[in-house]
Amino acid sequence: MTRNVPTLADIGEEALIARIAQILGKPPANTLGIGDDAALILPGRGHLLLTTDALVEGTHFLRTWFRPEEAGGKVLASNISDAAAMGGKPSHTVVSLVLPARTPVESVERLYRGMKKMARAEGVSVIGGNVARGKAVSITVALVGTLPQGEPVLRSGARPGDRLFVTGQPGLAYLGQKLLASAGRRRELPDLWNPPAAEEPRWRKQLGRRSIWARRALRRFLLPQARVQAARDLNHYRPTSMIDVSDGLSRDLGHLARAGTRLWIRAEQLPHKPGFAQLARKLGETAESAILRGGEDYELLVTLPPASAQQLGGRAVVGGVPLTEIGEVLPGSPGVFLGSPGELTPLPESGFQHFD
Amino acid sequence: MTRNVPTLADIGEEALIARIAQILGKPPANTLGIGDDAALILPGRGHLLLTTDALVEGTHFLRTWFRPEEAGGKVLASNISDAAAMGGKPSHTVVSLVLPARTPVESVERLYRGMKKMARAEGVSVIGGNVARGKAVSITVALVGTLPQGEPVLRSGARPGDRLFVTGQPGLAYLGQKLLASAGRRRELPDLWNPPAAEEPRWRKQLGRRSIWARRALRRFLLPQARVQAARDLNHYRPTSMIDVSDGLSRDLGHLARAGTRLWIRAEQLPHKPGFAQLARKLGETAESAILRGGEDYELLVTLPPASAQQLGGRAVVGGVPLTEIGEVLPGSPGVFLGSPGELTPLPESGFQHFD
């Protein structure tokens, strides 16, 4: 490699996507292109939603940590989450698999069973795909869906005075990942794909037995559920913008801000139950840093008009999940801030970055 | 690895897909699932076509052979080809990229430029996607489209008496690949992605200067064009079944057969111009074996009713590409045969197999 050529590690994901968007240019009329959770096509007869996401061995999952069922279920959940965050109803999916030739057949079958289970739970049909050989496993899902409300919920619609909410317990998946990392060096753990593990390995079961929050954290990281019902319920409260928390709360707040919003976060209102904070401390983290930097939670970040916020109260439940008010939209230039309205300090983005 | 666990290398791609189809079960009503070039959704207002295909470093392309522009263009062409082979009109696409962190930014930009150029030529819009880190480059495209004719052209519709045709020169991409392989050991060739090659490398130019067929073969392998206009023209001749030649002619004939068709191939009618046969011989192949085993041609295999065949004649041009009659559909059990109707011999499948 020549030293003078700027690489992805130098510029980061954000700048790369901006350059790609510039190359691709303006999307055609009636189309929403790059920059939201999913792309939208308006074929003159209702919106069609289209999104894609991948799970890559070594980057998003390890075969020592994830059973094939979990990898298959998780990648579908992440796509369904993108659809839900647009106010969409996912319906059909195609899967592109890259697999080493020495992958056991049973592991591939388990992967598809996990995917089918997740699909069925969310009313999605897996209708096709492609299989290719490669050195590491990667699973890419493309999902289409519709917009039952007629209109999408974009990242960009928030107005000053709107209140900012988050579902569930962001940071939980991150603690699950830290828990798994605490179980020993990756290479010493058994490969759960070859031979295919018929059940959860003992070492993982033991981790889960530490506490109910340890179990929840592992579950959230290994096989999260997209907040589909929560998104559906939120649609009744006239959401002005929405995004799913995949890159980490601070980074996804940054995505909302870059769509043109000035966000003020009240750090003391970030949701953390005592059991969560305790688990964070045991893993050498503060609750706040786990919440802000953790990724892959697939919770929803949403802004609601003041009237809806009042109707919901500071704490509510949507789709069976707690909904917590964590801040509000201020007038002024875009950005994410902590502190008090008189003395705002920018929130650093500490979430998961690809290419770091 | 435990020796007793059957792996993908043991069962092959065909058996794997059959098992996946079994796990996924029957697709929902109004949906065409696994088993054709693309999946179809009938949302009560016209068909929606959905397909996905990937280009994986080390399996489908080498960074010493392909410039980033070519890799980007080729993966899109292969998806467009799948859509065309269903009688579909591709319209929108999302791209999922896996890239090593040390990939030069310019190479990614070049990749997208190549993709955009191909997209624009075929009336397709790239409207979104996803970027993730990984050890090797892989590019996965998901494509949606419509069916302007209203009805799809499936793999399964052929009837006894129909004539079998193929577009262009199958085997050409395979000769292109052999030509590149003749240029020396892969490791000694320069990486065209890092630093990004601003133009075609000299060694490749030299290969192309050998003959017009050498140039065509390289082009067909490195940056093929899907037979979109040919498919459109063929739609006027009431095609009964169609498939694109991606796995190799003998394997794709096998796919048609497995959809329920008995095919008789007249080997002497397989299209090969003198220049093609000459190039094949120089590369140590017979023209016939190159035609039958070569993959990634993205030509179309199509069956037409006898009346249409008569109208076209034995040789014709569709969408600017020669169309050659190479056989016919016989009554009887499915299969692909050479020889004379009285003395048929099965055609062995010698095309590209993943997982071998």
Interface residues (C-beta under 8 A of the other chain):
Chain A: M1 T2 V5 P6 T7 L8 A9 D10 I11 E13 L16 I17 R19 I20 I23 L24 G25 P27 P28 T31 L32 G33 I34 A38 A39 I41 P43 R45 L48 L50 T51 T52 D53 A54 V56 E57 G58 T59 H60 S91 H92 V94 V95 S96 V98 L99 P100 A101 R102 T103 P104 V105 E106 V108 E109 Y112 R113 K116 S125 V126 I127 G128 G129 N130 V131 A132 R133 G134 K135 A136 S138 T140 A142 V144 T146 N194 P195 P196 H354 F355 D356
Chain B: M1 T2 V5 P6 T7 L8 A9 D10 I11 E13 L16 I17 R19 I20 I23 L24 G25 P27 P28 T31 L32 G33 I34 A38 A39 I41 P43 R45 L48 L50 T51 T52 D53 A54 V56 E57 G58 T59 H60 S91 H92 V94 V95 S96 V98 L99 P100 A101 R102 T103 P104 V105 E106 V108 E109 Y112 R113 K116 S125 V126 I127 G128 G129 N130 V131 A132 R133 G134 K135 A136 S138 T140 A142 V144 T146 N194 P195 P196 H354 F355 D356
